[in-house]
Amino acid sequence: MKKLLRKLFAPILTVFEAGDESYSVKPLNRKILIVIGVLFLGLASVVAYLALDMEDAGFMIPVVVFCIVSLVTLVVGFLGTDRAVAKIWGNRQ
């Protein structure tokens, strides 16, 4: 299943897994990345719920941005290699 999901999200993962420079990553970094993704998903849900009553479509811009950030962080957190996690955090030796 993980192999199929990695193929599906390959455009996102290749951006963060590219390169050959050295990196350092702590196990807690991946967990924090997943928590941040869940928080952004919750924030997007709350903003979407509150924006449903608004007639202006401009209120949906934060929802789209928060969903994209959530998607990227969750994909890298669950499916990405240690290099991808380190690249998000900017951890280089």
N, C-alpha and C positions, 0 to 999 in steps of 0.2 A: 504494500500500500504506500509506503514511504517513497519507494522508487517512482511510482506513478505520480504522486504529488510533486516530487522533485522535477519530473518532466513537465508537469503542468505549469509550475511556477519557475521554470528555468529562466525566463527573461528577467525576473527579479533577482534570482540567486546568482546569475552569472555576473551581474554588476558588482555584487559584494564579494564574490569568491575569486575574482580575477586578481592577478598579481602574484609575485613570488617573493616579496619582501618578508622579513621576519615579523612575527607578531607574538603577542602574549595575551592569553585570555584566562580569566578566572571562571570557575563553574557558576559563581553567583551572577556574573554578567549576563548569562543566558536567561537565568530566572528573572532577573530584573527587567530584561528586554521583553519577556513574555508578560510580566505584570504591567509594564507600560502599554503594551498592545491592548491588553484587556481594558485598562483605564481609558485609552483613547476610544475604544469601541463603545464603552459605556457613555463617554462624553458625547460621541456622535449620536447615540440613541436618544439621550436626553435632549440634545439640541434639535434633533429631528422631531421628537414628540412636541416640543414647545413651538417649533416652526410650522407645524401642521395648520394652525389656525391663521397664520399670516398669509396675506394675499400676494405678497411680493416673493418672487422666486429667489431673490438674492439671499434670503435666509438659509438657503440650502447649500451655499458655498462652504460654510464651515463644516457641514455634515460630510460633504464630499472630501474635503481636506482631511478631516479626522478619520474617515473611513480608509483613505489611502495610507495614512501614517500607520493606522492600526493593522492594515493588511500587510504592509512591508515588515513591520516589527514582529508580527506573529509568524509570518512565513520564515523570516530569518531565524527567529527564536526556536521554532519547532523543527524546521527542515534544513536550515543552513549549517554549514561547517563551522568549525571554530574560527577559521579565517574570516568568514562573513560576519560573525559576531564581533570579532576584534575590529573589523573595519568600521562597523557602525559605531563602536565605542571609541575608535581612534587609538587603540592600544597597539603601539609598535615598540619594539625593543630598541 
